[in-house]
Amino acid sequence: MHRLDSHALTRHATQLHETPDGHNALVSLLICTTAVQQIVPGTEHITLADLKAVNISTR
């Protein structure tokens, strides 16, 4: 993700910590899934709406 804003993830630190309950593996999965979804259309931007749109189940 070469065009990703350098503060894209730190800007959403609170959301990343709260969703899903701050578990490192699930947060990593959330970030990776969102990143792939943004690479496909070529935007390479991760917004709060993009993070919220990804459903990561804790079960």
C-alpha positions as CSV (number, residue, x, y, z in Angstrom):
1,M,0.0,0.0,0.0
2,H,2.3,2.7,-1.3
3,R,-0.2,5.4,-1.4
4,L,-1.6,4.9,2.2
5,D,-1.5,8.0,4.3
6,S,1.2,7.6,6.9
7,H,-1.3,8.3,9.7
8,A,-4.2,6.3,8.4
9,L,-4.1,3.7,11.1
10,T,-2.9,5.8,14.1
11,R,-5.8,8.2,13.3
12,H,-8.2,5.2,14.0
13,A,-6.2,3.8,17.0
14,T,-9.2,4.0,19.3
15,Q,-11.4,2.1,16.9
16,L,-8.7,-0.5,16.3
17,H,-8.3,-1.0,20.0
18,E,-12.0,-1.3,20.7
19,T,-12.8,-3.5,17.7
20,P,-12.7,-6.5,18.3
21,D,-11.9,-6.1,22.0
22,G,-8.3,-5.3,21.3
23,H,-7.1,-8.8,20.5
24,N,-3.9,-8.5,18.5
25,A,-4.7,-11.3,16.0
26,L,-8.2,-10.0,15.3
27,V,-7.0,-6.4,15.0
28,S,-4.3,-7.6,12.5
29,L,-7.0,-9.5,10.6
30,L,-9.2,-6.4,10.5
31,I,-6.4,-4.3,9.2
32,C,-5.2,-6.8,6.6
33,T,-8.8,-7.5,5.4
34,T,-9.5,-3.8,5.0
35,A,-6.2,-3.2,3.3
36,V,-6.9,-5.9,0.7
37,Q,-10.3,-4.5,0.1
38,Q,-8.7,-1.1,-0.6
39,I,-5.9,-2.5,-2.9
40,V,-8.4,-4.2,-5.2
41,P,-10.1,-1.0,-6.5
42,G,-6.7,0.8,-6.3
43,T,-7.6,3.4,-3.7
44,E,-5.2,2.2,-1.0
45,H,-7.0,4.4,1.6
46,I,-8.2,3.0,4.9
47,T,-11.0,5.0,6.5
48,L,-13.0,4.5,9.6
49,A,-16.0,3.6,7.5
50,D,-13.9,0.9,5.8
51,L,-12.8,-0.5,9.1
52,K,-16.4,-0.6,10.4
53,A,-17.6,-2.3,7.2
54,V,-15.4,-5.4,7.8
55,N,-17.1,-8.1,9.9
56,I,-14.6,-9.9,12.1
57,S,-16.2,-12.5,14.2
58,T,-14.8,-13.4,17.6
59,R,-16.3,-16.9,17.5
